[in-house]
């Protein structure tokens, strides 16, 4: 039997125990004389999933036998007859992971958009910043291979590392493109400016990347601290991304700069011819 009192009557346990219940003899006795008191901890938070009250059950499984354990649990629950109105959902973790991935992708798209807009105002062009953006996928190549070689997973902290990597890896490309534009403004042609940028900026770019990677190596291979949060994937993401991005940026960015500079020249010529023809009055 479940009994739930009015809120004013259940503020104190002593008041509950003095609540009178009728007996077969026609008298009334305190409920403490016919019951045993047992106090236990209840839920501190009421969780709802799809407008239904839910309870989350967490299990710590052996990573090497995780799949077998999940299949065994699902097989048992499939044969077990649950009470009416009670159901079991084993896809909560998958849904949470999918939602986290969608949020991460959305944050990365916004980060790339803001980086592009900032570089557009810096270079006074919305075509040349496109030559910097290839450094971002070049870093992802290093992230994937480094996590694969070190047998690490792309978890939440690794995703945060990817967001941080977006703003770091473009620095080397920005340095190259800005030096090229400055050299061309001083009278060098494009090819000479690109070669000079590679020669003059190689050492500072390499030293900056080396210090960043060296500072992250202890974090990448450190054991999980006492609170149990593994920071290894976060450090490995930065190490792998910075390594490949630094090496490949010195090759890919000058090539992409040449291609997009040609595209900008063609677009400027096309706009000039188009508006010149429209501005000419018919004779």
N, C-alpha and C positions, 0 to 999 in steps of 0.2 A: 504494500500500500504506500502510495506517495501522497504526502500532505504538504501543501504550500500555503503558508499563512499570508495575511495581509502585511504590507510593508511596515506598518506601524507596530504590528505584533511580533515581528521577527528581527527587531533591532538588537535585542539582547538575548543570549542563549538561556539565561535564567528565566526570562519571561516565557520562552517557548516550553520549557520543562514544567512550568506551572499551569500550562493550558489544561483545562478540565475536559475529560472525556466521560461519557455515560457508561454505566455498567449494566449487566443484566439484572442486578438487584434494584435498579432504579436510582442509584446514587451516582455521584460524579467524583472522580479521583484525578489527581494530577497525572499528566501523561508520563512523567518520569517513573511512576510506579509500575507501569506496564510495558515500558520500552527500555532499550539499552542505548546509551549515547555513544556515538562514534563520529569523530570529526576527521574529515579528510580534505585534501587540497583539491580545489576545483580549477576549471579553466579560467585563466586571467583575461583572455581575449576571445571573443566570439568571432570565429572565422566563417565567412560565407563564400560559397563558390556557386555561381549561377543561381543566386538567390536561395540557396539551400545551406543549412548549417553543416559545416564540415569540420573534420578533425584531421590534422596532418600527422602521419606516422612516418618517422624517419629511421632508416636502417643504415648502418655502416657496414658495407660489404667489402669483401676482399676484391681488389681491382682485377686480379687474375681470374676470379670465378664469378664476376659480377653478372655476366649474361646467363650463366647456368642458374644462379640464385634467382634472378628475375623470372626466368621461365618456370622454375619450380614454384615460386609464389603465385604466379598467374595461373598455373595448372591447378594448384590447391584451391584458389578462390573461384576458379571456373566450376569446380565440382562441389563447392560449399554453398549451401542454400542460405542466403542472407535473409534476415527478417524483412517483413513488408516495409517499404519506405526507406530501406537502407541499401546503398549501393557503394561499390568500390571503384575508384578511379586511379589508375596507375600511370596516367599520362601527364600529371601535374608538372613533373620535372621537365618533360619535353616541351610543354607549353611555356613554362618559364624561360627555358633556354631559347626557344624561338622568339619570344618577346624581347629578350635581351639582345639577340642577334639583330632584330629589326631596329631596335633603338641604337645599336652600335652603327649599323649601316647608315641610318638617318643622320647621326652625328658626324660620320665621316663625310657624307655628301655636303653637309653644311660647312664643315671645315675646309673642304676643297674649294667650295664656292667663295668663302671669305678670303682664302689665300689668293684666289684668282683675282678678286676685286681689288685687294690691296696692291697686288703686283701691277694690275692695270693702271692704277693711279700713280704708282712709282715709276713705271716705264713710259707713262703717257701713251699707252697703246694697249689694246685688248687682243692683239694677235701675238706679240712677242711673249707675253706671259705663258702662252701655250707651250713654248719651248722649255719652260721650267717644270711643267706638270709631269712629263715622263719620268722624272726622278722619283715620283711617288710609287708607281707600280714596280720600279726597279728595286725599291726597298722591300716591297712585299715578297719578291722572289727570295731575298735573303732571309726574311722572317720564316717563310714556309720551310726552306731547306734547313735552317738552323734548328727549328723546333723538331723537324723530322729526324735529323741526325742525333739530337740529344734526347729523343723519345719523350717529348713534352707535348702537352695538349694546348690548344688555343682556348684558354679559359677567360674569365672576366678580366683578370689583371692583364693578361696578354692583349685583350681588346683595348684596355686603357693605354697600354704601351703603343698600340697602333695609332691611337689618336694623338698621343704625344709625338710619335714618329712623323706624322704628317707635317707638323710645324718645324721639325728639326731638319729633315732631309732636304727640304727645298732651299735651305740656307746656302749650301754649296752651289746650287744652280743659280741662285740669285746673285751670288758673288761673281760667278763667271759672266752672266749676261750683263750685269751692271758694268763690269770692267770692259767688256766688248763694246758696249755702247759708248763708254767714256773714251776708249781708244779711237773709235770711229769719229767721234766728235772732234778729236784732235788732228784728224787728217789721214789716219790709216785706213786702208781699204778693209773690206770685211774679212778676207782670208788672213791678212796680216794681224788684224785685231784678234781673231780667234786663236791663232797660234801664240800670240803674245799673252793672251789671257791664260792659256794652258801652262805656259812657262812661268809666269809671274804668280799665279794663284795656286799652283799645285802644292807648294810647300805649306802655306797657311791652311788650305783645305785639308790636306793630309794630317797635319798636326792637330787640328781641331777634332777631326774624326777619331784620331788615335787616342787622344785624351778622353773623349766621350766613351769610346768602346772600352778602354782600359779601366775607367771608373765604374763601368757597369758589369765587368766580368765577375768581381766578387759577389755581387748581388745575384747574378745569373746562376751561379753554381753553389750558392749558399743553401744550407739546410733550412727547413721551415722553422720559424721562431716558436716561442712557447705558446703564443696564441693560435698557432696552427695555420696561419695564412701563408701559403707558399708564394714568395715573390720571384721565384726562379723564372717562370714564363714571362713575367714583365721585363726582367733584365735581358733574357735571351731574345725577346722581340726587338729591343733596342740594339743589341749587339749585332744580330743578323741583318737587320734593316740598314743600320749605319754602314756596315762593312760593304755590302753589295752596292748600296746607293753611292757611296763615295767613289768606289772603283769605276762603276759604270757611268756615273754622271759625267766624268771627265771625257768620255767618248760620245755618249748619246746626246747630251745637251748641246754641244757644238753642232752636231749634225742636225738636230731638230731646230736649232736656232737658224741655221742656213735655210732649211726648208720653209719655216714660217716667215723668215725675212723676205724670201722670194714671194711668198703668198701675199705678204703685206704690200710689197711693191706692185704686184699685179692688181691688187684691189684698189690701191691708190690711183694707178693708171686708169683702171676701168671707171672709177668714180669721176676722175677728171675728164675723161672723154665723154662720159654720159652727160654730166652737168654742163660741159662746154657746148655740146650739141643742143641741149635744151635751152641754153642761154642765147644761142644765135637766133636772130630774127630772120624770117624768110624774106628773100629779096623779091 
